[in-house]
Amino acid sequence: TQLSESDLDIMVGASFDNIMMVEGEMNEVSEEEMLEAIKFAHEEIKKHCSIQEELAKELGVVKREYSHENNDEALRAKVKAELYDACYQFAKSNVHDKQERLAGFDAIRDEYIEAYKEANAKNEEIDLELHEKLIKRYYHEVEKEAMRRMILDEKIRLDGRKTDEIRTIWGEVDYLPGAHGSSLFTRGETQSLTSVTLGTKMDEKIIDNVTVQGKEKFLLHYNFPPFSVGEPRTPRGLSRREIGHGNLAHRALKRMIPADFPYIVRVVSDILESNGSSSMATVCAGTMSLMDAAMKIKSPVSGIAMGLITDKESGKYAILSDILGDEDHLGDMDFKVAGTINGITAAQMDIKVDGLPYEVLSQALMQAKEGRLHILNKMLEIIPEPRADFKPNVPRIEVIEIPKDMIGAVIGPGGKIIQAIQEETETIIVIEEIDDKGIVEISGAGIEEVEAAKKRIKAIIAVPEVGEIYKGKVKSVVSFGAFIEIIPGKEGLLHVSEMDWKRVESAEDFTKEGDIIEVKLIGVDEKTGKLKLSRKALLPKPEGYVERPPRGDRPPRREGGYRDDNRRRSERG
């Protein structure tokens, strides 16, 4: 389909004038190509917006005015006048610790509320309980405005960074000795512990939904425990955040997985602490873990979250790289971009203002590129290239191709042959028919087990060749010879005349069922395909042995022999 062959799969939401939302995955497309695709989508969206406006006019529906809250404008102005300066100065104090910064802002609010209550304790006209709720609401507005003005006017952020500055990065690989691959990635106060497990075909995820049916070889799960943000609550199933963030990280990495990689890959990211962009930390940690698992990924992937602060009245705006949780909460945009040195692999943008002009979007994309390449370089300092070989505890896998018509022979009646191979070699064998070919995946704890199973399968599909020597098992014995299985599923006849140079009166006296005999294939019947075996051909000819003459060269029987006598006697009788 067009979508499966496309380098870009995005969804765009927009009004007639501005972009509102972007989400999708790409195959290392450039920032310029992505911007062009968004513009193309926007032109189509404008057509839909025009139709919507026409329909609204035809219906003549008048919007209702609705206010979901009651406000005290005098109290709002009072809170701003008395707390704005304190908020602004604390925001400029460059407190790096998230909890300390949160406690500092809360302390300003709580002190004011206590003082307000004391001052109005005897005023019966004031509902102190209601005013406390309103003060908290208005204080949040003051806190938001102070942070935004500081960034717009002084280009200073809450933790003292410049607008395009990235937090300190450090990490490790091979952090979990029992995992097939693992890494710890830390950026500021956001940390992801990510592990990789390499599985077999049996671990493949089956997808069966409305639009897509098939199997998934690359899985990624994102876990966001409450303790990562200092909360003691009990986790109760997957949240929408975990599903959405996991899907974004999965999209960012999946196109970098080599198509010929034989393993089923599961990446699990556990967020240990979070202060902004844990999904992009998952992308970075996932890349490092895959490299630690000896996967030769097409290109390492890093990710970054961008923010935006705008002032509608003045037209000022500031684009922020590697945003904090507070900058996401109090800002106007959360724009996540993941990619390689060659281009973007995934993006997700949502904004809280009326829209995003193209010049701002273009600048955000270019600033994001600088940021993610900086992060990528830091990652490559930790692990410059994929591990040379798999860790000892990784299951060994080999994939071989067999003729389609030999699949049944390998499986055997009722699965008897394949089950025996798996049991005797301690391997797992999966056979699929793809493009008129049999694809066999053999997996086991070690290379020895895999090779043993591979040898057995190759023996089954092998075509016996005249002159080759085989060690076979006697399957049955009759008076004139023994039927020997020289390779699984293929039997030949060892005639009594080919058992030894000495005369063998009966095959039952020479061998029995279950014996292992080394034989040579001396012929194949052209009509029936039956195999002719010889043990005698492998033995040295006895000294003085005289070959028995062919039947046609033997002297004629004596006339009037016992056969004639018997016939005559019967006639007389």
C-alpha positions as CSV (number, residue, x, y, z in Angstrom):
1,T,0.0,0.0,0.0
2,Q,1.0,3.6,-0.3
3,L,1.2,4.1,3.4
4,S,3.6,1.1,4.0
5,E,5.9,2.4,1.2
6,S,5.7,6.0,2.3
7,D,8.6,7.8,4.2
8,L,6.1,9.9,6.2
9,D,2.9,9.1,8.0
10,I,1.5,12.1,10.0
11,M,-1.8,13.5,11.2
12,V,-2.2,17.3,11.2
13,G,-4.9,19.3,13.0
14,A,-5.3,23.0,12.2
15,S,-7.7,25.9,12.1
16,F,-8.0,28.1,9.0
17,D,-5.1,30.2,10.1
18,N,-2.8,28.1,12.3
19,I,-1.4,24.6,13.0
20,M,-2.9,23.1,16.2
21,M,-1.6,19.5,16.3
22,V,0.9,17.3,14.6
23,E,1.7,13.6,15.2
24,G,3.3,10.9,13.2
25,E,6.3,8.8,12.2
26,M,8.9,9.3,9.5
27,N,11.7,7.5,7.8
28,E,14.5,10.0,8.5
29,V,12.9,12.9,6.7
30,S,14.5,16.4,6.9
31,E,13.0,19.3,8.8
32,E,12.3,21.0,5.5
33,E,10.4,18.0,4.1
34,M,8.3,17.7,7.2
35,L,7.4,21.4,7.1
36,E,6.4,21.1,3.5
37,A,4.2,18.1,4.3
38,I,2.5,20.1,7.1
39,K,1.9,23.0,4.7
40,F,0.4,20.6,2.2
41,A,-1.9,19.2,4.8
42,H,-2.9,22.6,6.0
43,E,-4.1,23.6,2.5
44,E,-6.4,20.6,2.5
45,I,-7.6,21.4,6.0
46,K,-8.5,25.0,4.9
47,K,-11.0,23.5,2.4
48,H,-12.7,21.5,5.2
49,C,-12.8,24.6,7.4
50,S,-14.5,26.6,4.7
51,I,-17.2,23.9,4.4
52,Q,-17.7,23.8,8.1
53,E,-18.2,27.6,8.2
54,E,-20.7,27.4,5.4
55,L,-22.6,24.7,7.2
56,A,-22.6,26.7,10.4
57,K,-24.0,29.8,8.5
58,E,-26.8,27.7,7.0
59,L,-27.8,26.3,10.3
60,G,-27.7,29.7,11.9
61,V,-26.8,28.4,15.3
62,V,-25.8,31.1,17.8
63,K,-23.1,30.2,20.3
64,R,-24.2,30.3,23.9
65,E,-22.1,32.3,26.4
66,Y,-21.1,30.2,29.3
67,S,-18.9,30.8,32.4
68,H,-18.0,27.7,34.4
69,E,-16.6,29.7,37.4
70,N,-17.4,32.8,39.4
71,N,-14.5,35.2,40.0
72,D,-13.8,38.1,42.3
73,E,-11.9,40.6,40.1
74,A,-10.9,42.8,43.0
75,L,-9.4,39.8,44.9
76,R,-7.6,38.7,41.7
77,A,-6.0,42.2,41.2
78,K,-5.0,42.3,44.9
79,V,-3.3,38.8,44.7
80,K,-1.4,39.9,41.6
81,A,-0.3,43.2,43.0
82,E,0.9,41.7,46.3
83,L,2.5,38.4,45.1
84,Y,3.8,39.1,41.6
85,D,7.2,40.5,42.6
86,A,7.8,37.7,45.1
87,C,7.0,35.1,42.5
88,Y,9.2,36.7,39.9
89,Q,12.2,37.0,42.2
90,F,11.8,33.3,43.3
91,A,11.5,32.2,39.7
92,K,14.8,34.0,39.0
93,S,16.6,32.3,41.9
94,N,17.5,29.4,39.6
95,V,16.4,26.6,41.9
96,H,17.4,23.4,40.0
97,D,15.6,20.9,42.2
98,K,12.0,20.3,41.2
99,Q,10.6,19.5,44.7
100,E,12.5,22.5,46.2
101,R,11.2,24.8,43.5
102,L,7.6,23.5,44.0
103,A,7.9,24.0,47.8
104,G,9.2,27.5,47.4
105,F,6.3,28.6,45.2
106,D,3.8,26.9,47.6
107,A,5.4,28.7,50.6
108,I,4.8,32.1,49.1
109,R,1.1,31.2,48.5
110,D,0.6,29.6,51.9
111,E,2.1,32.5,53.8
112,Y,-0.1,35.0,52.0
113,I,-3.2,32.9,52.7
114,E,-2.4,32.7,56.4
115,A,-1.8,36.4,56.6
116,Y,-5.0,37.1,54.7
117,K,-7.1,34.9,57.1
118,E,-5.6,36.7,60.1
119,A,-6.3,40.1,58.6
120,N,-9.9,39.3,57.8
121,A,-10.8,36.9,60.7
122,K,-13.4,39.3,62.1
123,N,-14.8,40.4,58.8
124,E,-18.2,38.6,58.5
125,E,-18.8,39.8,55.0
126,I,-15.9,37.7,53.7
127,D,-16.3,34.0,53.1
128,L,-12.7,32.9,54.1
129,E,-13.1,29.4,52.8
130,L,-14.2,30.6,49.3
131,H,-11.5,33.3,49.2
132,E,-8.8,30.7,50.0
133,K,-9.9,28.7,47.0
134,L,-9.9,31.8,44.8
135,I,-6.5,33.0,46.1
136,K,-5.0,29.6,45.1
137,R,-6.6,29.9,41.6
138,Y,-5.3,33.5,41.1
139,Y,-1.9,32.7,42.5
140,H,-1.5,30.0,39.9
141,E,-2.1,32.7,37.3
142,V,0.5,35.0,38.9
143,E,3.0,32.1,39.0
144,K,2.4,31.4,35.3
145,E,2.7,35.1,34.3
146,A,5.9,35.6,36.3
147,M,7.6,32.6,34.7
148,R,6.5,33.6,31.2
149,R,7.6,37.3,31.6
150,M,11.0,36.2,32.9
151,I,11.6,34.0,29.9
152,L,10.3,36.5,27.4
153,D,11.9,39.6,28.8
154,E,15.2,38.2,30.2
155,K,15.6,34.9,28.4
156,I,16.1,33.2,31.8
157,R,14.5,29.9,32.6
158,L,13.4,28.4,35.9
159,D,16.6,26.4,36.4
160,G,18.8,29.2,35.0
161,R,19.4,27.7,31.5
162,K,19.3,29.6,28.2
163,T,16.4,29.0,25.9
164,D,18.4,26.6,23.7
165,E,20.4,24.9,26.5
166,I,20.1,21.2,27.3
167,R,20.3,19.8,30.8
168,T,23.3,17.7,32.0
169,I,23.3,14.2,30.5
170,W,24.9,11.1,31.9
171,G,24.2,7.4,31.5
172,E,25.5,3.8,31.5
173,V,25.0,0.6,29.5
174,D,25.0,-3.0,30.6
175,Y,23.4,-1.7,33.8
176,L,21.4,-4.9,34.5
177,P,23.7,-7.9,34.2
178,G,20.9,-10.4,33.6
179,A,19.2,-8.5,30.7
180,H,20.1,-9.1,27.1
181,G,20.7,-5.3,26.8
182,S,20.2,-2.4,29.2
183,S,20.9,1.2,29.8
184,L,20.4,4.0,32.3
185,F,19.8,7.4,30.7
186,T,19.5,10.6,32.8
187,R,18.8,14.1,31.6
188,G,18.5,16.5,34.5
189,E,15.8,15.1,36.8
190,T,14.4,12.8,34.2
191,Q,15.7,9.2,34.2
192,S,14.8,6.0,32.3
193,L,16.1,2.5,33.1
194,T,15.5,0.6,30.0
195,S,16.0,-3.1,29.3
196,V,16.0,-5.2,26.1
197,T,14.8,-8.8,25.8
198,L,15.5,-10.8,22.7
199,G,13.0,-13.6,22.0
200,T,12.1,-16.1,19.4
201,K,9.3,-16.4,16.8
202,M,7.0,-17.7,19.6
203,D,7.2,-14.3,21.2
204,E,5.8,-12.4,18.2
205,K,2.9,-10.1,18.9
206,I,-0.2,-10.9,16.8
207,I,-2.1,-7.7,15.7
208,D,-5.7,-8.1,14.7
209,N,-7.6,-4.8,14.7
210,V,-9.9,-2.9,12.4
211,T,-7.2,-1.5,10.1
212,V,-4.2,-3.7,10.6
213,Q,-3.7,-7.4,10.7
214,G,-0.3,-9.1,11.0
215,K,2.6,-9.6,13.4
216,E,4.9,-7.2,15.3
217,K,8.5,-8.1,15.8
218,F,9.4,-5.0,17.8
219,L,7.6,-4.2,21.0
220,L,8.1,-1.2,23.4
221,H,6.5,-0.7,26.8
222,Y,6.7,2.4,28.8
223,N,6.1,2.3,32.6
224,F,5.4,5.5,34.6
225,P,5.2,4.5,38.3
226,P,3.8,7.1,40.7
227,F,7.0,7.3,42.7
228,S,8.7,8.9,39.6
229,V,6.9,12.1,40.4
230,G,7.0,11.7,44.2
231,E,3.5,10.3,44.6
232,P,2.7,7.3,46.9
233,R,-0.5,6.1,45.1
234,T,-1.0,2.6,43.9
235,P,-0.7,2.0,40.2
236,R,-3.9,0.6,38.7
237,G,-3.4,-0.6,35.2
238,L,-2.0,1.2,32.2
239,S,-2.7,4.9,32.0
240,R,-3.4,6.8,28.8
241,R,-0.1,8.6,29.3
242,E,1.8,5.3,29.4
243,I,0.1,4.0,26.2
244,G,0.6,7.3,24.3
245,H,4.2,7.9,25.4
246,G,5.0,4.2,24.7
247,N,3.5,4.5,21.2
248,L,5.5,7.6,20.4
249,A,8.8,6.0,21.5
250,H,7.9,2.9,19.6
251,R,7.4,4.9,16.4
252,A,10.6,6.8,16.9
253,L,12.7,3.5,17.0
254,K,10.9,0.9,14.9
255,R,12.1,2.0,11.5
256,M,15.7,1.7,12.7
257,I,15.4,-2.0,13.4
258,P,17.1,-4.1,10.7
259,A,14.6,-6.1,8.7
260,D,16.8,-9.2,8.8
261,F,17.3,-9.1,12.6
262,P,16.2,-12.7,13.5
263,Y,15.0,-11.9,17.1
264,I,11.7,-10.6,18.4
265,V,12.7,-7.5,20.4
266,R,11.0,-6.1,23.5
267,V,12.1,-2.8,25.0
268,V,10.8,-1.9,28.5
269,S,11.4,1.6,29.8
270,D,10.9,2.2,33.5
271,I,10.8,5.9,34.4
272,L,12.6,6.3,37.8
273,E,12.1,10.1,38.0
274,S,10.4,12.5,35.7
275,N,10.7,16.3,35.2
276,G,9.9,16.7,31.6
277,S,10.2,14.6,28.4
278,S,10.3,11.1,29.8
279,S,9.1,9.7,26.5
280,M,12.2,11.2,24.7
281,A,14.4,9.8,27.5
282,T,12.8,6.4,26.6
283,V,13.9,6.9,23.0
284,C,17.5,7.7,24.0
285,A,17.7,4.9,26.6
286,G,16.0,2.5,24.1
287,T,18.7,3.2,21.5
288,M,21.5,2.6,24.0
289,S,19.9,-0.6,25.2
290,L,19.5,-2.0,21.7
291,M,23.2,-1.2,20.9
292,D,24.1,-2.9,24.2
293,A,22.1,-5.9,23.0
294,A,24.4,-6.1,19.9
295,M,21.7,-5.0,17.5
296,K,23.2,-3.3,14.5
297,I,20.6,-0.6,14.3
298,K,20.5,1.4,11.1
299,S,21.2,4.6,12.9
300,P,21.1,5.8,16.6
301,V,18.0,7.8,17.6
302,S,17.7,10.6,20.1
303,G,14.8,12.7,21.2
304,I,14.0,16.1,22.6
305,A,10.9,18.0,23.9
306,M,10.5,21.6,22.8
307,G,8.4,24.3,24.5
308,L,7.0,27.7,23.6
309,I,6.2,30.9,25.4
310,T,4.2,33.5,23.6
311,D,2.8,37.0,24.2
312,K,-0.1,37.7,21.9
313,E,-0.1,41.5,22.5
314,S,3.6,42.2,21.8
315,G,4.1,39.3,19.4
316,K,7.1,38.1,21.4
317,Y,7.9,34.4,21.6
318,A,10.6,32.2,23.0
319,I,11.3,28.6,21.9
320,L,12.6,26.4,24.7
321,S,14.8,23.3,24.2
322,D,14.5,20.3,26.6
323,I,11.6,21.6,28.7
324,L,11.0,21.0,32.4
325,G,7.7,19.7,33.6
326,D,6.8,23.3,34.8
327,E,7.6,24.7,31.4
328,D,5.3,22.2,29.8
329,H,2.5,22.9,32.3
330,L,2.8,26.7,32.3
331,G,3.9,27.1,28.6
332,D,2.1,27.1,25.3
333,M,3.5,24.1,23.5
334,D,4.9,20.6,23.9
335,F,6.6,19.5,20.8
336,K,8.5,16.2,20.9
337,V,10.9,15.4,18.1
338,A,13.0,12.2,17.7
339,G,15.4,11.4,15.0
340,T,18.8,10.3,13.8
341,I,21.7,12.3,12.3
342,N,20.0,11.9,8.9
343,G,16.5,13.1,9.8
344,I,13.3,12.9,11.9
345,T,11.7,9.5,12.8
346,A,8.8,10.6,15.0
347,A,7.1,13.8,16.2
348,Q,4.2,14.9,18.4
349,M,3.0,18.4,18.9
350,D,0.2,19.9,20.9
351,I,-0.3,23.5,21.7
352,K,-2.5,25.5,24.1
353,V,-2.8,28.7,22.2
354,D,-4.9,29.5,19.1
355,G,-2.3,28.2,16.7
356,L,1.3,28.1,15.6
357,P,2.6,30.2,12.6
358,Y,4.9,28.6,10.1
359,E,7.9,30.7,11.0
360,V,7.7,29.6,14.6
361,L,7.2,26.0,13.7
362,S,10.2,26.1,11.3
363,Q,12.4,27.7,14.0
364,A,11.2,25.1,16.6
365,L,12.2,22.3,14.2
366,M,15.6,23.6,13.5
367,Q,16.3,24.3,17.2
368,A,15.1,20.8,18.0
369,K,17.6,19.4,15.4
370,E,20.5,21.1,17.2
371,G,19.3,19.8,20.6
372,R,18.8,16.2,19.6
373,L,22.1,16.1,17.8
374,H,23.8,17.4,21.0
375,I,22.0,14.6,22.9
376,L,23.0,12.0,20.3
377,N,26.7,13.0,20.7
378,K,26.4,12.5,24.4
379,M,24.8,9.1,23.9
380,L,27.6,8.0,21.5
381,E,30.2,9.0,24.1
382,I,28.6,6.4,26.4
383,I,28.3,3.6,23.7
384,P,30.0,4.6,20.4
385,E,28.8,1.5,18.5
386,P,26.8,-1.7,19.0
387,R,28.3,-4.5,21.1
388,A,30.3,-6.9,18.9
389,D,28.4,-10.0,20.0
390,F,25.4,-11.1,21.9
391,K,25.6,-11.7,25.6
392,P,26.0,-15.3,26.8
393,N,22.4,-15.6,28.0
394,V,20.9,-14.6,24.7
395,P,19.1,-17.5,22.9
396,R,20.9,-18.4,19.7
397,I,18.8,-18.3,16.5
398,E,19.4,-19.4,13.0
399,V,17.1,-19.2,10.0
400,I,17.3,-21.6,7.1
401,E,15.3,-21.9,3.9
402,I,13.8,-25.2,2.8
403,P,11.7,-26.2,-0.3
404,K,8.0,-25.7,0.2
405,D,7.2,-29.3,-0.6
406,M,9.6,-30.5,2.2
407,I,7.7,-28.7,5.0
408,G,5.6,-31.7,5.6
409,A,8.6,-34.0,5.7
410,V,10.2,-31.9,8.4
411,I,7.1,-31.7,10.5
412,G,6.2,-35.4,10.1
413,P,2.9,-37.2,10.7
414,G,1.1,-35.4,13.5
415,G,4.3,-33.4,14.1
416,K,6.2,-36.5,15.2
417,I,9.5,-35.6,13.5
418,I,9.7,-32.0,14.5
419,Q,8.7,-32.7,18.0
420,A,11.4,-35.4,18.3
421,I,14.1,-33.0,16.9
422,Q,13.0,-30.3,19.4
423,E,13.1,-32.7,22.3
424,E,16.4,-34.4,21.4
425,T,18.2,-31.2,20.6
426,E,16.5,-28.9,23.3
427,T,15.5,-26.3,20.7
428,I,12.4,-24.6,19.5
429,I,11.6,-24.8,15.8
430,V,9.1,-22.7,14.0
431,I,8.3,-23.2,10.3
432,E,6.4,-20.7,8.1
433,E,5.6,-20.7,4.4
434,I,6.5,-17.3,2.9
435,D,6.6,-16.6,-0.8
436,D,6.4,-20.3,-1.7
437,K,9.4,-21.0,0.5
438,G,9.7,-22.8,3.8
439,I,11.4,-20.5,6.4
440,V,12.6,-22.4,9.4
441,E,13.7,-20.6,12.6
442,I,15.7,-22.7,15.0
443,S,16.4,-21.3,18.5
444,G,18.2,-22.8,21.5
445,A,20.2,-21.9,24.5
446,G,23.5,-22.4,22.7
447,I,25.0,-22.7,19.2
448,E,25.7,-26.4,19.7
449,E,22.0,-27.2,20.1
450,V,21.0,-25.0,17.2
451,E,23.6,-26.7,14.9
452,A,22.4,-30.1,15.9
453,A,18.8,-29.3,15.0
454,K,19.9,-27.7,11.8
455,K,21.9,-30.8,10.8
456,R,18.8,-33.0,11.4
457,I,16.6,-30.8,9.3
458,K,19.1,-30.6,6.5
459,A,19.4,-34.4,6.6
460,I,15.6,-34.6,6.1
461,I,15.5,-32.3,3.1
462,A,18.7,-33.7,1.6
463,V,18.4,-35.7,-1.7
464,P,20.3,-39.1,-1.3
465,E,23.2,-39.4,-3.7
466,V,24.4,-42.6,-5.2
467,G,27.9,-43.4,-3.8
468,E,27.3,-41.6,-0.5
469,I,27.8,-43.5,2.8
470,Y,25.1,-43.3,5.4
471,K,24.7,-44.5,9.0
472,G,21.1,-45.7,9.1
473,K,18.6,-47.3,11.5
474,V,16.9,-50.6,10.8
475,K,13.2,-49.9,10.6
476,S,12.0,-53.4,9.7
477,V,13.4,-56.8,8.8
478,V,12.0,-59.3,6.3
479,S,13.4,-62.6,5.1
480,F,15.0,-61.1,1.9
481,G,16.5,-58.0,3.5
482,A,16.2,-55.1,5.9
483,F,14.6,-51.6,5.4
484,I,17.0,-49.0,6.7
485,E,16.2,-45.3,7.2
486,I,19.4,-43.5,6.0
487,I,18.0,-40.0,6.5
488,P,14.8,-39.0,8.3
489,G,11.8,-40.1,6.2
490,K,13.8,-41.9,3.5
491,E,14.3,-45.7,3.6
492,G,16.2,-48.1,1.4
493,L,16.4,-51.8,1.0
494,L,19.5,-53.7,2.2
495,H,19.1,-57.0,0.3
496,V,20.5,-60.1,1.9
497,S,22.9,-60.4,-1.0
498,E,24.4,-57.0,-0.1
499,M,24.7,-57.6,3.6
500,D,28.1,-59.5,3.5
501,W,30.5,-61.2,1.2
502,K,29.5,-64.4,2.9
503,R,26.2,-65.9,2.0
504,V,23.4,-64.7,4.4
505,E,20.5,-67.2,4.5
506,S,18.1,-64.9,6.3
507,A,18.1,-61.2,7.1
508,E,16.5,-62.0,10.5
509,D,19.6,-63.9,11.5
510,F,21.9,-61.0,10.5
511,T,20.2,-57.9,12.0
512,K,17.2,-56.8,14.0
513,E,14.9,-53.7,14.2
514,G,16.6,-50.7,15.8
515,D,20.2,-51.7,14.8
516,I,22.4,-49.0,13.4
517,I,24.2,-50.0,10.2
518,E,26.6,-48.1,8.0
519,V,25.6,-48.6,4.3
520,K,26.4,-47.2,0.9
521,L,23.7,-46.1,-1.6
522,I,24.5,-48.1,-4.7
523,G,21.4,-47.3,-6.8
524,V,18.0,-45.7,-7.3
525,D,15.3,-47.4,-9.2
526,E,14.4,-45.1,-12.1
527,K,10.7,-46.1,-12.1
528,T,9.9,-46.3,-8.4
529,G,12.6,-44.2,-6.8
530,K,13.4,-47.0,-4.4
531,L,16.9,-46.9,-2.8
532,K,19.3,-49.8,-3.1
533,L,21.7,-50.1,-0.2
534,S,24.8,-52.2,0.3
535,R,26.8,-53.0,3.4
536,K,29.0,-55.4,1.5
537,A,30.4,-52.5,-0.6
538,L,32.0,-51.1,2.5
539,L,33.7,-54.3,3.5
540,P,37.0,-55.6,2.1
541,K,36.6,-58.4,-0.4
542,P,37.8,-61.7,1.2
543,E,41.0,-63.2,-0.2
544,G,40.3,-65.8,-2.9
545,Y,36.7,-64.7,-3.3
546,V,35.2,-65.8,-6.6
547,E,32.4,-63.6,-8.0
548,R,29.2,-65.5,-8.7
549,P,28.6,-65.4,-12.4
550,P,25.6,-63.4,-13.7
551,R,22.5,-65.4,-14.1
552,G,22.7,-65.2,-18.0
553,D,26.2,-66.7,-18.0
554,R,25.3,-69.8,-15.8
555,P,25.3,-73.2,-17.5
556,P,21.9,-74.7,-18.3
557,R,20.2,-76.9,-15.8
558,R,20.6,-80.6,-16.2
559,E,17.8,-82.0,-18.4
560,G,15.3,-84.0,-16.5
561,G,16.2,-82.4,-13.2
562,Y,14.2,-82.8,-10.0
563,R,11.7,-80.2,-11.2
564,D,10.8,-82.3,-14.2
565,D,10.6,-85.4,-12.1
566,N,8.3,-83.8,-9.7
567,R,6.1,-82.5,-12.5
568,R,6.0,-86.0,-14.1
569,R,5.2,-87.6,-10.7
570,S,2.3,-85.2,-10.2
571,E,1.0,-86.0,-13.7
572,R,1.2,-89.7,-13.0
573,G,-0.5,-89.3,-9.7
